[in-house]
């Protein structure tokens, strides 16, 4: 059974995490150095998050349909994304196993991976604050 019952829950947790990062005074500028637009396409449940990370511009996070033109598209089950933000998925291994698929310059995505480590505890704290301890057992 998937962790999230519908797209709204994906947006409430993973979408909110991206929105918080876009506004973070410390991490936001570091992520924008990737200088790309990434679209995350999830299944189980079907959902989509598009994140604009362009150097020198405001961050933008679109939940669902987006006018933004992604340079990189990452596809995976929403469960895989959830487990990633809990620090339990290695991107390189997941790509090799086909658990994640990437289109576009994958090097840009891999450049972001070291930046996300400080985000893992923040995701856990958000789940705890929303009383979703059931999602911590991934």
Order of alpha helices (4+ residues) and beta strands (2+ residues): alpha-alpha-alpha-beta-beta-beta-beta-alpha-alpha-beta-alpha
